[in-house]
């Protein structure tokens, strides 16, 4: 009895394999045309210090069918991680990754991508993010007072504009 069950199972496996491999070619999904395909990167242009933010990689210009893409993005300026090496497959059209901003400065992204059976291309889209460092009200008030003193000592239009800008910054943020 156990032998006949094993034979039946093997017969079913062989029949299933034959059906799978004898599928007509037109039933299988074709490889997508990726000649005009692109990946673009989007992210905010500014972010607070030490704050996480999302970088989105978006596909466009892909023909119907199956495709896959590899992404390499190096990040300078102190963001973490300092590089992104990933990939994704159709039908997914975008991919998000979390990056954390440093305590100051800016981060610059320099990336490339490669679709299967295509040539490597440079990433399009946003390539840098500026880090906003919070300033205390005491610092803003001190700056405004210093600019006022500079303008009173040297009443040039440049010093006047600097004083008004510092006063405006202090008034709107504190």
C-alpha positions in Angstrom: 0.0 0.0 0.0 2.8 2.4 0.9 4.6 1.6 -2.4 1.5 2.4 -4.5 1.1 5.8 -2.6 4.7 6.7 -3.4 4.2 5.8 -7.1 1.1 7.9 -7.3 2.9 10.9 -5.7 5.8 10.5 -8.1 3.4 10.3 -11.1 1.6 13.5 -10.0 5.0 15.3 -9.6 6.1 14.2 -13.1 2.8 15.1 -14.7 2.9 18.6 -13.0 6.5 19.2 -14.2 5.5 18.2 -17.7 2.6 20.6 -17.8 4.7 23.4 -16.4 7.6 23.0 -18.8 5.4 22.3 -21.9 3.6 25.7 -21.5 3.4 27.6 -24.8 5.9 30.6 -24.9 3.1 33.1 -25.4 1.7 32.2 -22.0 4.9 33.2 -20.3 5.4 36.9 -19.4 7.8 38.7 -21.7 10.8 40.8 -20.5 9.9 44.5 -20.4 11.4 47.0 -22.8 13.7 49.1 -20.5 15.4 51.2 -23.2 13.6 54.3 -22.0 13.3 53.3 -18.4 14.4 55.7 -15.6 14.7 55.8 -11.9 14.3 59.1 -10.1 15.0 59.9 -6.5 12.8 62.2 -4.4 13.2 63.5 -0.8 12.6 66.7 1.1 14.9 69.6 0.3 15.4 70.4 4.0 15.2 68.5 7.2 15.8 69.1 10.9 19.1 67.9 12.5 19.2 64.2 13.5 15.8 63.6 12.0 14.9 60.6 9.8 13.5 61.2 6.4 12.3 59.1 3.5 14.0 58.7 0.1 11.8 57.4 -2.7 13.1 55.7 -5.8 10.5 55.8 -8.6 10.5 54.0 -12.0 9.1 55.5 -15.2 9.2 54.7 -18.9 9.1 50.9 -18.6 7.3 48.8 -21.1 5.0 45.9 -20.3 6.5 42.7 -18.9 8.9 41.6 -16.3 11.9 43.7 -15.2 14.4 44.2 -12.4 16.6 47.0 -11.4 19.7 47.5 -9.1 20.3 50.8 -7.3 23.6 52.1 -5.9 23.4 55.5 -4.1 26.4 56.9 -2.2 25.6 59.6 0.4 28.2 62.1 1.6 27.8 64.7 4.4 27.1 62.5 7.4 23.6 61.1 6.7 23.1 57.5 7.8 23.4 55.1 6.1 26.2 56.4 3.9 25.3 54.2 1.0 22.2 52.5 -0.4 22.5 49.3 -2.4 19.2 47.7 -3.2 17.0 46.5 -6.0 13.4 45.7 -6.8 11.4 43.7 -9.3 8.2 44.3 -11.3 5.4 45.0 -10.7 6.7 47.2 -7.8 7.1 50.8 -9.3 8.7 52.5 -6.3 10.9 51.8 -3.2 11.3 53.8 0.0 14.2 53.8 2.4 14.7 55.7 5.7 17.8 57.9 6.1 18.8 59.9 9.1 20.1 63.4 8.9 23.3 64.5 10.7 23.5 67.2 13.3 24.4 69.9 10.7 25.4 70.6 7.1 23.9 68.9 4.1 23.9 65.5 2.5 24.6 64.9 -1.2 23.4 61.8 -3.0 25.2 60.4 -6.0 23.6 57.4 -7.5 23.3 55.1 -10.5 21.0 52.3 -11.5 21.0 49.3 -13.8 18.0 47.6 -15.3 18.6 44.0 -16.4 19.8 43.9 -20.1 20.4 47.6 -20.1 23.3 50.1 -19.5 24.1 51.7 -16.2 22.6 55.3 -15.9 22.9 58.2 -13.5 20.1 58.8 -11.1 17.8 61.7 -11.8 15.9 63.8 -9.2 16.7 65.5 -5.9 20.4 65.1 -5.1 20.9 67.0 -1.8 19.2 67.8 1.4 20.0 70.7 3.7 20.0 70.2 7.5 18.3 72.9 9.5 19.8 73.5 12.9 17.5 75.1 15.4 18.6 78.4 16.8 17.6 79.6 20.2 15.6 82.8 20.8 18.5 84.1 22.8 20.8 83.6 19.8 18.4 85.3 17.5 17.9 88.3 19.8 21.7 88.7 20.3 22.2 88.6 16.5 19.5 91.2 16.0 21.0 93.5 18.6 24.5 93.1 17.0 23.1 94.0 13.6 21.3 97.0 15.0 24.6 98.2 16.6 26.5 97.6 13.3 23.9 99.7 11.4 24.0 102.5 14.0 27.8 102.7 13.7 27.8 102.4 9.9 24.4 103.3 8.5 24.8 101.7 5.1 21.9 100.2 3.2 23.6 96.8 3.5 23.8 97.0 7.3 20.2 98.3 7.4 18.9 95.3 5.4 21.0 92.9 7.7 19.5 94.5 10.8 15.9 94.3 9.5 16.4 90.7 8.4 17.8 89.8 11.9 14.9 91.6 13.6 12.4 89.9 11.4 13.9 86.5 12.1 13.8 87.1 15.8 10.3 88.4 15.7 8.9 85.5 13.6 10.6 82.7 15.5 10.4 83.8 19.1 
